[in-house]
């Protein structure tokens, strides 16, 4: 079981900022920007490469939640959504998650 599943199940604490039947959003424990949230499906999906056609609506829903959170956290000047997939991309938790970053200028290209 991943650490994010434990957060979903309230087995370990997190600073949860949004929840509905399908997803959860909480503050990253090691923030890389003034606003750094993680938005995750409650369904256990390991990464983008494990998505299936039945997850289409879920992923769309998550992006609308991200849009709403960006407004709520006053990121109208710009924000970034990042999902790391696999070892080379630096994915450390094998439960699909979208980083929502903002509140400072974000450089491109990323590291
Ligand atoms: P990634 O490297 O893309 O897999 O991102 C995993 C993220 O999860 C990292 O930014 C970590 O700081 C964050 N993280 C790990 N454990 C926790 C936790 N218990 N609560 C909140 N964020 C966490």
Backbone and ligand atoms as CSV (ligand in chain L), in Angstrom:
chain,resi,resn,atom,element,x,y,z
A,1,UNK,N,N,0.850,-1.199,0.000
A,1,UNK,CA,C,0.000,0.000,0.000
A,1,UNK,C,C,0.888,1.254,0.000
A,2,UNK,N,N,0.552,2.246,-0.838
A,2,UNK,CA,C,1.393,3.451,-0.885
A,2,UNK,C,C,1.018,4.429,0.226
A,3,UNK,N,N,1.920,5.385,0.427
A,3,UNK,CA,C,1.678,6.426,1.432
A,3,UNK,C,C,0.442,7.268,1.062
A,4,UNK,N,N,0.176,7.409,-0.228
A,4,UNK,CA,C,-0.992,8.210,-0.619
A,4,UNK,C,C,-2.293,7.467,-0.323
A,5,UNK,N,N,-2.280,6.151,-0.460
A,5,UNK,CA,C,-3.466,5.369,-0.083
A,5,UNK,C,C,-3.714,5.521,1.423
A,6,UNK,N,N,-2.634,5.570,2.194
A,6,UNK,CA,C,-2.791,5.750,3.642
A,6,UNK,C,C,-3.362,7.130,3.965
A,7,UNK,N,N,-3.004,8.133,3.141
A,7,UNK,CA,C,-3.590,9.471,3.337
A,7,UNK,C,C,-5.082,9.433,2.989
A,8,UNK,N,N,-5.430,8.775,1.896
A,8,UNK,CA,C,-6.848,8.642,1.507
A,8,UNK,C,C,-7.640,7.981,2.638
A,9,UNK,N,N,-7.057,6.945,3.217
A,9,UNK,CA,C,-7.749,6.185,4.272
A,9,UNK,C,C,-7.614,6.801,5.656
A,10,UNK,N,N,-6.972,7.979,5.726
A,10,UNK,CA,C,-6.779,8.704,6.997
A,10,UNK,C,C,-5.939,7.897,7.997
A,11,UNK,N,N,-5.057,7.057,7.466
A,11,UNK,CA,C,-4.150,6.315,8.360
A,11,UNK,C,C,-2.943,7.160,8.728
A,12,UNK,N,N,-2.592,8.097,7.855
A,12,UNK,CA,C,-1.570,9.078,8.212
A,12,UNK,C,C,-2.125,10.462,7.875
A,13,UNK,N,N,-1.673,11.478,8.628
A,13,UNK,CA,C,-2.243,12.815,8.432
A,13,UNK,C,C,-1.706,13.510,7.186
A,14,UNK,N,N,-2.486,14.435,6.681
A,14,UNK,CA,C,-2.043,15.302,5.584
A,14,UNK,C,C,-2.863,16.578,5.684
A,15,UNK,N,N,-2.338,17.637,5.081
A,15,UNK,CA,C,-3.058,18.913,5.072
A,15,UNK,C,C,-3.980,18.899,3.849
A,16,UNK,N,N,-5.149,18.324,4.033
A,16,UNK,CA,C,-6.099,18.128,2.928
A,16,UNK,C,C,-6.833,19.434,2.630
A,17,UNK,N,N,-6.828,19.830,1.356
A,17,UNK,CA,C,-7.461,21.094,0.981
A,17,UNK,C,C,-8.714,20.875,0.129
A,18,UNK,N,N,-8.918,19.665,-0.361
A,18,UNK,CA,C,-10.095,19.380,-1.181
A,18,UNK,C,C,-10.338,17.873,-1.172
A,19,UNK,N,N,-11.612,17.501,-1.147
A,19,UNK,CA,C,-11.954,16.082,-1.275
A,19,UNK,C,C,-13.326,15.940,-1.892
A,20,UNK,N,N,-13.475,14.957,-2.770
A,20,UNK,CA,C,-14.801,14.536,-3.218
A,20,UNK,C,C,-14.771,13.016,-3.369
A,21,UNK,N,N,-15.782,12.457,-3.989
A,21,UNK,CA,C,-15.862,10.985,-4.049
A,21,UNK,C,C,-14.721,10.366,-4.839
A,22,UNK,N,N,-14.199,11.127,-5.790
A,22,UNK,CA,C,-13.219,10.563,-6.719
A,22,UNK,C,C,-11.770,10.953,-6.466
A,23,UNK,N,N,-11.570,12.087,-5.803
A,23,UNK,CA,C,-10.179,12.548,-5.655
A,23,UNK,C,C,-9.957,13.319,-4.370
A,24,UNK,N,N,-8.680,13.567,-4.128
A,24,UNK,CA,C,-8.250,14.226,-2.897
A,24,UNK,C,C,-7.107,15.172,-3.268
A,25,UNK,N,N,-7.047,16.319,-2.605
A,25,UNK,CA,C,-5.920,17.238,-2.810
A,25,UNK,C,C,-5.365,17.633,-1.453
A,26,UNK,N,N,-4.044,17.650,-1.356
A,26,UNK,CA,C,-3.398,18.003,-0.085
A,26,UNK,C,C,-2.079,18.690,-0.377
A,27,UNK,N,N,-1.542,19.364,0.636
A,27,UNK,CA,C,-0.278,20.084,0.456
A,27,UNK,C,C,0.888,19.104,0.432
A,28,UNK,N,N,1.814,19.340,-0.500
A,28,UNK,CA,C,3.027,18.526,-0.556
A,28,UNK,C,C,3.842,18.777,0.713
A,29,UNK,N,N,4.370,17.721,1.278
A,29,UNK,CA,C,5.123,17.810,2.539
A,29,UNK,C,C,6.474,18.509,2.336
A,30,UNK,N,N,6.942,18.561,1.105
A,30,UNK,CA,C,8.239,19.176,0.784
A,30,UNK,C,C,8.029,20.176,-0.361
A,31,UNK,N,N,7.364,21.313,-0.033
A,31,UNK,CA,C,6.902,22.206,-1.104
A,31,UNK,C,C,8.033,22.831,-1.918
A,32,UNK,N,N,7.850,22.872,-3.219
A,32,UNK,CA,C,8.833,23.437,-4.148
A,32,UNK,C,C,8.403,24.817,-4.648
A,33,UNK,N,N,7.312,25.311,-4.139
A,33,UNK,CA,C,6.792,26.629,-4.520
A,33,UNK,C,C,5.842,27.064,-3.398
A,34,UNK,N,N,5.518,28.370,-3.326
A,34,UNK,CA,C,4.607,28.827,-2.259
A,34,UNK,C,C,3.301,28.033,-2.226
A,35,UNK,N,N,2.781,27.685,-3.403
A,35,UNK,CA,C,1.634,26.758,-3.471
A,35,UNK,C,C,2.138,25.479,-4.129
A,36,UNK,N,N,2.058,24.371,-3.423
A,36,UNK,CA,C,2.439,23.075,-3.991
A,36,UNK,C,C,1.470,22.043,-3.451
A,37,UNK,N,N,0.471,21.745,-4.282
A,37,UNK,CA,C,-0.555,20.771,-3.902
A,37,UNK,C,C,-0.369,19.505,-4.719
A,38,UNK,N,N,-0.845,18.408,-4.179
A,38,UNK,CA,C,-0.898,17.139,-4.912
A,38,UNK,C,C,-2.365,16.770,-5.065
A,39,UNK,N,N,-2.766,16.484,-6.281
A,39,UNK,CA,C,-4.154,16.073,-6.532
A,39,UNK,C,C,-4.103,14.631,-7.010
A,40,UNK,N,N,-4.821,13.767,-6.314
A,40,UNK,CA,C,-4.714,12.332,-6.588
A,40,UNK,C,C,-6.102,11.702,-6.726
A,41,UNK,N,N,-6.209,10.690,-7.590
A,41,UNK,CA,C,-7.462,9.930,-7.619
A,41,UNK,C,C,-7.523,9.019,-6.387
A,42,UNK,N,N,-8.723,8.751,-5.921
A,42,UNK,CA,C,-8.840,7.772,-4.826
A,42,UNK,C,C,-8.606,6.360,-5.351
A,43,UNK,N,N,-8.930,6.163,-6.615
A,43,UNK,CA,C,-8.657,4.864,-7.243
A,43,UNK,C,C,-7.145,4.647,-7.289
A,44,UNK,N,N,-6.723,3.439,-6.972
A,44,UNK,CA,C,-5.283,3.152,-6.985
A,44,UNK,C,C,-4.811,2.879,-8.422
A,45,UNK,N,N,-4.196,3.911,-9.000
A,45,UNK,CA,C,-3.594,3.831,-10.334
A,45,UNK,C,C,-2.137,4.217,-10.123
A,46,UNK,N,N,-1.207,3.415,-10.600
A,46,UNK,CA,C,0.193,3.650,-10.222
A,46,UNK,C,C,0.811,4.859,-10.914
A,47,UNK,N,N,0.410,5.127,-12.151
A,47,UNK,CA,C,1.057,6.200,-12.918
A,47,UNK,C,C,0.279,6.431,-14.203
A,48,UNK,N,N,0.710,7.417,-14.967
A,48,UNK,CA,C,0.045,7.696,-16.252
A,48,UNK,C,C,0.054,6.449,-17.133
A,49,UNK,N,N,1.168,5.715,-17.108
A,49,UNK,CA,C,1.238,4.563,-18.022
A,49,UNK,C,C,0.362,3.391,-17.586
A,50,UNK,N,N,-0.312,3.535,-16.455
A,50,UNK,CA,C,-1.253,2.492,-16.026
A,50,UNK,C,C,-2.709,2.918,-16.245
A,51,UNK,N,N,-2.919,4.093,-16.827
A,51,UNK,CA,C,-4.294,4.540,-17.088
A,51,UNK,C,C,-4.951,3.664,-18.140
A,52,UNK,N,N,-6.263,3.509,-18.031
A,52,UNK,CA,C,-6.995,2.763,-19.045
A,52,UNK,C,C,-8.164,3.620,-19.538
A,53,UNK,N,N,-8.782,3.254,-20.653
A,53,UNK,CA,C,-9.875,4.075,-21.201
A,53,UNK,C,C,-10.976,4.356,-20.173
A,54,UNK,N,N,-11.188,3.457,-19.244
A,54,UNK,CA,C,-12.252,3.686,-18.249
A,54,UNK,C,C,-11.906,4.830,-17.285
A,55,UNK,N,N,-10.660,5.288,-17.296
A,55,UNK,CA,C,-10.242,6.382,-16.406
A,55,UNK,C,C,-10.401,7.767,-17.046
A,56,UNK,N,N,-10.919,7.799,-18.290
A,56,UNK,CA,C,-11.016,9.063,-19.027
A,56,UNK,C,C,-11.765,10.140,-18.244
A,57,UNK,N,N,-12.917,9.776,-17.730
A,57,UNK,CA,C,-13.742,10.761,-17.026
A,57,UNK,C,C,-13.063,11.203,-15.738
A,58,UNK,N,N,-12.442,10.248,-15.063
A,58,UNK,CA,C,-11.748,10.541,-13.805
A,58,UNK,C,C,-10.642,11.574,-14.026
A,59,UNK,N,N,-9.832,11.380,-15.038
A,59,UNK,CA,C,-8.721,12.299,-15.292
A,59,UNK,C,C,-9.253,13.682,-15.685
A,60,UNK,N,N,-10.297,13.705,-16.469
A,60,UNK,CA,C,-10.919,14.985,-16.820
A,60,UNK,C,C,-11.435,15.690,-15.575
A,61,UNK,N,N,-12.058,14.938,-14.704
A,61,UNK,CA,C,-12.574,15.501,-13.455
A,61,UNK,C,C,-11.431,16.086,-12.626
A,62,UNK,N,N,-10.339,15.351,-12.521
A,62,UNK,CA,C,-9.191,15.831,-11.735
A,62,UNK,C,C,-8.693,17.171,-12.288
A,63,UNK,N,N,-8.663,17.306,-13.602
A,63,UNK,CA,C,-8.187,18.580,-14.168
A,63,UNK,C,C,-9.148,19.728,-13.876
A,64,UNK,N,N,-10.430,19.445,-13.794
A,64,UNK,CA,C,-11.364,20.516,-13.424
A,64,UNK,C,C,-11.197,20.889,-11.953
A,65,UNK,N,N,-10.858,19.905,-11.120
A,65,UNK,CA,C,-10.562,20.197,-9.711
A,65,UNK,C,C,-9.291,21.050,-9.622
A,66,UNK,N,N,-8.290,20.706,-10.435
A,66,UNK,CA,C,-7.051,21.501,-10.461
A,66,UNK,C,C,-7.370,22.946,-10.864
A,67,UNK,N,N,-8.213,23.111,-11.871
A,67,UNK,CA,C,-8.605,24.454,-12.306
A,67,UNK,C,C,-9.251,25.238,-11.159
A,68,UNK,N,N,-10.123,24.561,-10.425
A,68,UNK,CA,C,-10.819,25.186,-9.294
A,68,UNK,C,C,-9.827,25.544,-8.183
A,69,UNK,N,N,-8.895,24.639,-7.884
A,69,UNK,CA,C,-7.907,24.896,-6.827
A,69,UNK,C,C,-6.986,26.054,-7.227
A,70,UNK,N,N,-6.629,26.128,-8.505
A,70,UNK,CA,C,-5.765,27.222,-8.971
A,70,UNK,C,C,-6.448,28.569,-8.703
A,71,UNK,N,N,-7.760,28.618,-8.910
A,71,UNK,CA,C,-8.508,29.863,-8.625
A,71,UNK,C,C,-8.526,30.122,-7.129
A,72,UNK,N,N,-8.846,29.072,-6.371
A,72,UNK,CA,C,-8.958,29.195,-4.917
A,72,UNK,C,C,-7.641,29.657,-4.291
A,73,UNK,N,N,-6.512,29.208,-4.839
A,73,UNK,CA,C,-5.207,29.560,-4.291
A,73,UNK,C,C,-4.580,30.758,-5.016
A,74,UNK,N,N,-5.425,31.496,-5.757
A,74,UNK,CA,C,-5.028,32.770,-6.383
A,74,UNK,C,C,-3.854,32.631,-7.338
A,75,UNK,N,N,-3.903,31.600,-8.178
A,75,UNK,CA,C,-2.807,31.363,-9.116
A,75,UNK,C,C,-3.145,31.861,-10.522
A,76,UNK,N,N,-3.986,32.904,-10.591
A,76,UNK,CA,C,-4.429,33.354,-11.920
A,76,UNK,C,C,-3.288,33.887,-12.795
A,77,UNK,N,N,-2.164,34.269,-12.188
A,77,UNK,CA,C,-1.029,34.745,-13.001
A,77,UNK,C,C,-0.246,33.605,-13.648
A,78,UNK,N,N,-0.497,32.392,-13.224
A,78,UNK,CA,C,0.195,31.254,-13.833
A,78,UNK,C,C,0.448,30.146,-12.832
A,79,UNK,N,N,0.391,28.961,-13.328
A,79,UNK,CA,C,0.677,27.794,-12.486
A,79,UNK,C,C,1.147,26.667,-13.382
A,80,UNK,N,N,1.671,25.622,-12.753
A,80,UNK,CA,C,2.145,24.468,-13.518
A,80,UNK,C,C,1.539,23.190,-12.945
A,81,UNK,N,N,1.168,22.280,-13.831
A,81,UNK,CA,C,0.684,20.953,-13.434
A,81,UNK,C,C,1.715,19.947,-13.938
A,82,UNK,N,N,2.218,19.140,-13.017
A,82,UNK,CA,C,3.287,18.193,-13.355
A,82,UNK,C,C,2.887,16.806,-12.885
A,83,UNK,N,N,3.121,15.806,-13.725
A,83,UNK,CA,C,3.028,14.428,-13.238
A,83,UNK,C,C,4.264,13.678,-13.705
A,84,UNK,N,N,4.969,13.111,-12.757
A,84,UNK,CA,C,6.173,12.339,-13.055
A,84,UNK,C,C,5.777,10.885,-13.266
A,85,UNK,N,N,6.309,10.299,-14.326
A,85,UNK,CA,C,5.992,8.892,-14.619
A,85,UNK,C,C,7.288,8.083,-14.682
A,86,UNK,N,N,7.471,7.226,-13.688
A,86,UNK,CA,C,8.593,6.295,-13.723
A,86,UNK,C,C,9.895,6.853,-13.179
A,87,UNK,N,N,10.864,5.954,-13.172
A,87,UNK,CA,C,12.163,6.185,-12.531
A,87,UNK,C,C,12.904,7.403,-13.071
A,88,UNK,N,N,13.046,7.478,-14.386
A,88,UNK,CA,C,13.843,8.566,-14.973
A,88,UNK,C,C,13.205,9.929,-14.747
A,89,UNK,N,N,11.897,9.946,-14.581
A,89,UNK,CA,C,11.205,11.215,-14.331
A,89,UNK,C,C,11.207,11.568,-12.846
A,90,UNK,N,N,11.701,10.661,-12.018
A,90,UNK,CA,C,11.780,10.949,-10.583
A,90,UNK,C,C,10.511,10.652,-9.813
A,91,UNK,N,N,9.647,9.798,-10.361
A,91,UNK,CA,C,8.439,9.436,-9.601
A,91,UNK,C,C,8.835,8.639,-8.367
A,92,UNK,N,N,8.420,9.103,-7.203
A,92,UNK,CA,C,8.795,8.425,-5.955
A,92,UNK,C,C,7.625,7.708,-5.287
A,93,UNK,N,N,6.400,8.093,-5.633
A,93,UNK,CA,C,5.222,7.442,-5.038
A,93,UNK,C,C,4.404,6.813,-6.171
A,94,UNK,N,N,4.263,5.480,-6.171
A,94,UNK,CA,C,3.569,4.812,-7.275
A,94,UNK,C,C,2.048,4.849,-7.152
A,95,UNK,N,N,1.535,6.065,-6.957
A,95,UNK,CA,C,0.088,6.318,-6.980
A,95,UNK,C,C,-0.048,7.608,-7.785
A,96,UNK,N,N,-0.779,7.551,-8.899
A,96,UNK,CA,C,-0.907,8.705,-9.797
A,96,UNK,C,C,-1.166,9.994,-9.019
A,97,UNK,N,N,-0.377,11.026,-9.316
A,97,UNK,CA,C,-0.590,12.317,-8.654
A,97,UNK,C,C,-0.181,13.440,-9.580
A,98,UNK,N,N,-0.902,14.543,-9.453
A,98,UNK,CA,C,-0.629,15.744,-10.233
A,98,UNK,C,C,-0.165,16.821,-9.264
A,99,UNK,N,N,1.056,17.315,-9.493
A,99,UNK,CA,C,1.561,18.438,-8.703
A,99,UNK,C,C,0.938,19.717,-9.266
A,100,UNK,N,N,0.379,20.550,-8.411
A,100,UNK,CA,C,-0.068,21.884,-8.804
A,100,UNK,C,C,0.858,22.877,-8.115
A,101,UNK,N,N,1.653,23.575,-8.936
A,101,UNK,CA,C,2.692,24.470,-8.418
A,101,UNK,C,C,2.418,25.900,-8.847
A,102,UNK,N,N,2.637,26.830,-7.946
A,102,UNK,CA,C,2.474,28.231,-8.317
A,102,UNK,C,C,2.867,29.152,-7.182
A,103,UNK,N,N,2.745,30.457,-7.456
A,103,UNK,CA,C,3.084,31.449,-6.438
A,103,UNK,C,C,4.475,32.004,-6.594
A,104,UNK,N,N,5.178,31.566,-7.621
A,104,UNK,CA,C,6.495,32.136,-7.953
A,104,UNK,C,C,6.720,31.895,-9.448
A,105,UNK,N,N,7.678,32.643,-10.052
A,105,UNK,CA,C,7.987,32.344,-11.453
A,105,UNK,C,C,8.530,30.930,-11.569
A,106,UNK,N,N,8.080,30.204,-12.570
A,106,UNK,CA,C,8.506,28.809,-12.756
A,106,UNK,C,C,9.369,28.734,-14.012
A,107,UNK,N,N,10.554,28.219,-13.849
A,107,UNK,CA,C,11.499,28.192,-14.968
A,107,UNK,C,C,11.164,27.083,-15.964
A,108,UNK,N,N,11.614,27.283,-17.179
A,108,UNK,CA,C,11.468,26.271,-18.218
A,108,UNK,C,C,12.732,26.250,-19.049
A,109,UNK,N,N,13.325,25.123,-19.439
A,109,UNK,CA,C,12.821,23.779,-19.158
A,109,UNK,C,C,13.037,23.368,-17.703
A,110,UNK,N,N,12.222,22.431,-17.221
A,110,UNK,CA,C,12.410,21.910,-15.871
A,110,UNK,C,C,13.665,21.041,-15.833
A,111,UNK,N,N,14.120,20.736,-14.648
A,111,UNK,CA,C,15.362,19.958,-14.507
A,111,UNK,C,C,15.206,18.525,-14.953
L,1,LIG,P1,P,6.876,12.375,-7.188
L,1,LIG,O1,O,8.334,12.574,-6.910
L,1,LIG,O2,O,6.388,13.027,-8.436
L,1,LIG,O3,O,6.462,10.923,-7.068
L,1,LIG,O4,O,6.123,13.182,-6.050
L,1,LIG,C1,C,5.860,12.678,-4.789
L,1,LIG,C2,C,5.623,13.870,-3.903
L,1,LIG,O5,O,4.986,13.412,-2.737
L,1,LIG,C3,C,6.886,14.591,-3.471
L,1,LIG,O6,O,6.828,15.945,-3.898
L,1,LIG,C4,C,6.873,14.457,-1.950
L,1,LIG,O7,O,7.325,15.615,-1.298
L,1,LIG,C5,C,5.394,14.208,-1.679
L,1,LIG,N1,N,5.085,13.479,-0.457
L,1,LIG,C6,C,5.649,12.305,-0.043
L,1,LIG,N2,N,5.095,11.911,1.117
L,1,LIG,C7,C,4.156,12.838,1.426
L,1,LIG,C8,C,3.236,13.005,2.507
L,1,LIG,N3,N,3.163,12.117,3.520
L,1,LIG,N4,N,2.426,14.073,2.508
L,1,LIG,C9,C,2.487,14.984,1.508
L,1,LIG,N5,N,3.326,14.891,0.459
L,1,LIG,C10,C,4.152,13.826,0.426
